[in-house]
Amino acid sequence: MEIYTFTPDDEQKNVRIDKFLSEQLPDQSRSYLQKLLKEGNVTVNEKPVKANYKVQLSDTVRLELPKPENLDILPEDIPLDILYEDEDVLIINKPKGMVVHPSVGHYTHTVVNAVMFHCKDHLSGINGVMRPGIVHRIDMDTTGAIVICKNDMSHQSLADQLKEHSITRKYRALVHGNLKEDEGMVEGPIGRHPTDRKKMAINHKNGKPAVTHYKVLERFGSYTFIECQLETGRTHQIRVHMASIGHPLVGDVTYGPAKCPFKHLQGQCLHAMVLGFIHPRTGEYIEFSAPLPEYFTDLLENLRK
């Protein structure tokens, strides 16, 4: 059991305690923190409180974080496309169709299973047994660079950089339509879709701030090849933002046309190409580039013909 104690500051006065705790512990999901509140693992001034309690300046918030359950998440000898590795971090180029971390009912053939085999016991434990080493993720059908943390020191450093939006993340995407401007920005808070809980949407009531910058790289009449740079990192951010301005990603049947114009295309045309951050041990900025996958380069070549 890990014990955490927090005291709210002026800006946090009257903030719901589940939100307050999620700001203090960005690696823990808000739903998990709400579960801990319900189970009595959180006290304010030595008394249990509910998730809707609003913290005050005089409060002493105490959280007991249970140790992760021993679930059978097993190492699997799955080949990894390694872009870089040292004692603290592992950068891989994730293939299409591979889930990053296990979830209920889906415990095998994930990035986590693969890195558990590759790294043995050298993975951060901050996110528990379901997500060892995982500080951020990309969607199953998005390809490209992600960082795996091999110890808690590197995990905390990368989590802080993500929170401060200081990590460089540049994507390549193919979208429907011909963008009017060569460069632009999409800004809109992203949260759960009000009626479809499996989707995200621009949600001004409950969404979190989100900003995506885009730049046109090549035009193909009915399609545009673009670079997107994330200022924030919300779930499905690029997919939601580009769809919101009338240019959904090619192959994205969730936020775009229900029928994909290109046969055999699995999921959205989105690739996490550039990943850069301050190395947690050396303090130096490092940056990596994951080459476009073959399906993407083939598609671009066909459009150029």
N, C-alpha and C positions, 0 to 999 in steps of 0.2 A: 504494500500500500504506500503510495506517494502522497505526502501532505503538502498542500499549497496554501499560503495565506496572502490575501490581497486587501488593500485599502483603496477605495475609490478616490479620484481627484476631482477637481472642480468641473471638468468637462464630462465626467461620468455620472454626476449626480442625477438621480431620477431615471437612470437607464435600467431597463429590465435586467435582472440578474443573469438570465441565460445568455443575453447578448453581451453583458459585461464579461462573463467568464469566457465566451468565445473570442473576445478581443484579447484577453489575457493569455489564452491557450489556443492559438490559431491552428494548431495541429489536431485539435479535437473537434469533431463535428458538433453543431449546435444541438442536433437531436440526441446525441450521446450525452451531452451535458444536461439536457432536460431529463433524460433517463436517470442520471445520477441525482438530480434534484428530487425527483419523484421517490427515489430509493433512500433519501435522507443522508446522502453523502456530502451535502453542502449545508453549512450552517452560517448564520449571520449573528454575530454577538452570542455565539454558542446555542442558537436556536434554529431548528430546521425551517426552511422557507420554501415557497412554491416558485415555479418558473416565472410567474408574472410579478414577483416582488421587485420593487424599484430601489436600487442601492442609494445610500445616503453617505455623506462625507464622514460621519462618525463610525461607520460600519467596519467591522473586521470580518471579512469573508474567508471562510475556511473550507477547502475542498479536499476530500479524500479520494484519490484516484486509484481504483483497484488495479492490480497487476493483470496483464492480458490473460484471457483464458487460453488453455492449451488445446487449440483446435488442430486438426490434422491437415495443416497446410504443408505439403511435402515438396522437397526439392525435386526438380525434374531436369534431366539432361537435354535442355532445349538450346540449340545454337543461338548465340547472341552476336549481333553486329556491333562490336565495341569501337567507339570513336576515340575514347581516352579512358585511362584508369590509373589511379594512384591509391595511396593508403586511405584516403578520405572519401573520394567520389568515383563513381563509374558513370560514364556517359555512353548511352547506347542509341542506336538508330532503330526505333521500333517498327516492325513490319505491319502491314495492313491486316486487319482481322484479328489482332491479338489484344486481349484485355490487359490493362496494366496490373490491377490487383484483384484478388479473389473477392467474391461477394456471395451472399447466401445462395446456395444451390449451384455455385460456379467456382469450384475450388482448384481446378487444374488448368494446365496449358496457359498460364498467365505469365506476365513479365516477372512477377514475384516468385513464382515457382522456378523460373529460369535463373534468376539472380541468387536465389537461395542455394542452388546447386553450384553456381559459379563462385560465389563469395563465401560459402560455408557459413561460419558464425559471425562474419564481419559485415553486419548490417545494423543500421540504427534501429532502436526499439521504440522510439517515441510514439509511433502510430499503431503500436500493438502488433499482434501476430498476423492479422489480416493484411497489413500493409508495411512490412518491415522494409526500411530504406526508402520508402516512397514519400517524397515531399511535394510532388505535383504530378499530374497525369495528363494524358491526352486521350481522346476518344478511341474506341476500338478500331474504327476504320480510318483514323488519322494516323499518318506515318510520321517518322522523324525523331528528333533528338529529345531525350529526357535524361534527367540526372538521377542517379540512385545514390543515397547517402550511406556510407559504410560505418558510420559511428554517430552517436548522439550530438557530438560537437559540430560536425558538418551539417547535420540535419537542422539544428537550431539556427546556425548561421544562414543556411539557405531559406529557412522558413521566415527569418527576419527580413531577408532581402526580398522575398516574395511579398511580404506584408508592406514593405516600403515601395514596391513597384520598381525596384532598381535592377531587376534581372532583364537582360536583353532577350526578347523572344520574337523572332521574325518568321513568318509563315509564307508559303506559296499556296495560292488557291486559284482555281478556275471557276469563274462565275458566269451565270446566264446574263445575256444582254451586253450592251456597249456602254460602259460608264462614261458619263459626260465629261467629268473632270479627270485630269491626269493624276491628281492627288486629292485626298480628302480625309475627313475624320467622321466617324460615327460615334455619337455619344447617347447613351440611354441606359438606365438602370435595368439590370437583368435579374429576374427571379422566376419562380415557378409559374407556369402558364395557369391562368385562373380556372380553367375548366379541364385541361389535360395535364395531369400531374407528371406524365412521362416527358413532357416538353418544357423548355424554358421559353421565356418571352420578355419583351421590354415591359417591365412592370413598375410603374411609377409609385405604386402604393407600398409594395413589399420588396422591391428589387434592390440590389446593391449597385453602386456607381460602376459604370463600365465605359471604357474608351478604347476604340480601335482606330488606328491610322492605316490608310491604304494608299498604295501607289501602283499605277498601271505599268506593267512591264511589256505587254504585247496585246494587240487587239486582233480579233478574228471575226469581226462582224457581229455575229449573234452571241459570241462568247468573249470574255476578257480574262487574260492571265495577269494576276496581281500579286503584290507583296503586301502582307498585313503585319503590322507591328502592334503588339499588345501593350497598352499602358496599364491595364488591369488584367486579371486572369479568371474570369467567371466561366462557369460551366456552359459549353456550347457558344462562347462569346462571339467568335467570328461568324459562325453559322447563323446565329440570331441577328447580329448586326447587319450583315450583308443582305439577308432576307428582308430586313426591315426597310431597306432603301430600294427594294425591288430587284436585287441582284443576288438571288440565292446561289449557293455553291452547286456546281454540276454534280449530280449523283446523290444529292442530299434529299431523299424522299421524305424526310421528317419536316423540313422547313422549306422545301422547294417543290417542283412538280412531282406528282405521284409516279410518273413514268420517266425513267432516265432515258435521255436521247442516245446514249451510247451503250450498246450491248456489252454484257460481261463486266460492266463497271460495278465494283462492290463498294457502296457507300460514297461519301463525299470526297471530292478532289481537294484534299487539304494536307499539307506537309509542313511539319515543324522543322524548318531548315536551319535556323541559326539560334544558338543558345549561348548566352554569355553571362558571367557572374564573377563576383569577387571570390577568389579561392579562400575557403574558410581557414586554412592554415597559413598560407603565405601572404594573404592580403593583397595579392596581385589579381588584376582582371584577366580572365581567360575566356576564350570564345571558341566555339566549335560549329562546324557546318556539316549537316547530313545531306548527302547528294539526293537529288530527286529520284524516287523509285522508278523502275522501268515502266510500270503502267502509266505513270504521269508523263514521262518523256515520250512514250509512244503516242499518247493522246495528243500531245502538243505537236508532234511531227505530222500526224494525220491532219490536224487543223491547218498546218502551214502549207499543205499540198494544194 
